[in-house]
Amino acid sequence: MESYRELIVWQKSRRFVANIYRLTDKFPKSEMFGLTSQMRRAAVSIPANIAEGYSRKHRAEYVQFLRIAYGSGAELETYCGLKSDLGYVTKEKSAEFEELLAEIMRMLNKLISSLAIKQ
């Protein structure tokens, strides 16, 4: 693989970031420095850490950055639950986002497992 851009998990996580930005744009303005900011930062962290880890060219460092990306996903899972609890998004819309995030998390977990085995 020539670039992290070829990774499906990176591509999906980038699209997910765009979706999070569109979603949080509809949150109350009072959340700009709260939930909106936290969700955006956690979402952006996923593809950013995949890219940064890939560029390190050392498997152990790459796996560590993938684990950070996975952790950001777990953080985002919490925020996704909160957005529903607070009534900012319908349960249907929330389920849509949560499913895509779950898919990204599964892909990251599989990538981490496959790289960690080769160490």
C-alpha positions as CSV (number, residue, x, y, z in Angstrom):
1,M,0.0,0.0,0.0
2,E,1.4,3.3,-1.1
3,S,-0.5,5.7,1.2
4,Y,-2.9,5.7,4.1
5,R,-5.4,7.3,1.7
6,E,-5.9,3.9,0.2
7,L,-7.2,2.5,3.5
8,I,-10.9,2.1,3.5
9,V,-11.1,2.9,7.2
10,W,-9.3,6.2,6.6
11,Q,-11.7,7.0,3.8
12,K,-14.8,6.1,5.8
13,S,-13.6,8.0,8.9
14,R,-13.0,11.2,6.7
15,R,-16.6,10.9,5.4
16,F,-17.7,10.4,9.0
17,V,-16.0,13.7,10.1
18,A,-17.9,15.6,7.4
19,N,-21.1,14.0,8.7
20,I,-20.3,15.0,12.3
21,Y,-19.6,18.6,11.2
22,R,-23.0,18.8,9.4
23,L,-24.8,17.2,12.4
24,T,-23.2,19.4,15.0
25,D,-24.0,22.5,12.9
26,K,-27.6,21.9,14.0
27,F,-26.8,21.7,17.7
28,P,-27.8,24.7,19.9
29,K,-25.2,27.5,19.8
30,S,-24.8,27.1,23.6
31,E,-23.0,23.8,22.8
32,M,-20.4,25.4,20.5
33,F,-17.7,25.1,23.1
34,G,-19.1,22.0,24.7
35,L,-20.5,18.9,22.9
36,T,-20.1,20.3,19.4
37,S,-16.4,21.0,19.9
38,Q,-15.7,17.7,21.7
39,M,-17.5,15.6,19.0
40,R,-15.7,17.4,16.2
41,R,-12.3,17.0,17.8
42,A,-12.8,13.3,18.5
43,A,-14.1,12.7,15.0
44,V,-11.1,14.5,13.4
45,S,-8.7,12.6,15.6
46,I,-9.6,9.3,14.0
47,P,-8.4,9.8,10.4
48,A,-5.7,12.2,11.6
49,N,-4.1,9.5,13.8
50,I,-4.5,6.8,11.1
51,A,-2.6,9.1,8.7
52,E,0.1,10.1,11.2
53,G,0.7,6.6,12.4
54,Y,1.0,5.3,8.8
55,S,3.6,8.0,8.1
56,R,5.8,6.9,11.0
57,K,6.9,3.8,9.0
58,H,7.5,1.8,12.1
59,R,4.9,-0.9,12.9
60,A,4.8,-0.4,16.7
61,E,4.3,3.4,16.3
62,Y,1.6,2.8,13.7
63,V,-0.3,0.5,16.0
64,Q,0.0,3.0,18.8
65,F,-1.5,5.7,16.6
66,L,-4.3,3.3,15.5
67,R,-5.0,2.6,19.2
68,I,-5.3,6.4,19.8
69,A,-7.7,6.6,16.8
70,Y,-9.7,3.7,18.3
71,G,-9.8,5.6,21.7
72,S,-11.1,8.7,20.0
73,G,-13.8,6.5,18.5
74,A,-14.8,5.2,21.9
75,E,-14.9,8.8,23.2
76,L,-17.2,9.7,20.3
77,E,-19.5,6.8,21.1
78,T,-20.1,8.4,24.5
79,Y,-20.8,11.8,22.9
80,C,-23.2,10.1,20.4
81,G,-25.2,8.8,23.2
82,L,-25.3,12.2,24.9
83,K,-26.6,13.9,21.8
84,S,-29.6,11.6,21.8
85,D,-30.1,11.9,25.5
86,L,-30.2,15.7,25.2
87,G,-32.7,15.5,22.3
88,Y,-30.4,17.1,19.8
89,V,-30.9,14.3,17.3
90,T,-33.7,11.8,16.6
91,K,-33.0,8.3,17.7
92,E,-33.1,7.2,14.1
93,K,-30.5,9.7,13.0
94,S,-28.4,8.8,16.0
95,A,-28.6,5.1,15.1
96,E,-27.3,5.9,11.6
97,F,-24.2,7.7,13.0
98,E,-23.6,5.1,15.7
99,E,-23.7,2.3,13.1
100,L,-21.1,4.0,10.9
101,L,-18.9,4.7,13.9
102,A,-19.2,1.0,14.9
103,E,-18.1,-0.1,11.5
104,I,-15.1,2.2,11.6
105,M,-14.2,0.9,15.1
106,R,-14.5,-2.7,13.9
107,M,-12.2,-1.9,10.9
108,L,-9.7,-0.2,13.2
109,N,-9.7,-3.1,15.6
110,K,-9.1,-5.6,12.8
111,L,-6.3,-3.5,11.4
112,I,-4.7,-3.2,14.9
113,S,-5.0,-6.9,15.4
114,S,-3.5,-7.8,12.0
115,L,-0.5,-5.4,12.6
116,A,0.1,-6.4,16.2
117,I,0.3,-10.1,15.2
118,K,3.1,-9.4,12.8
119,Q,5.3,-7.6,15.4
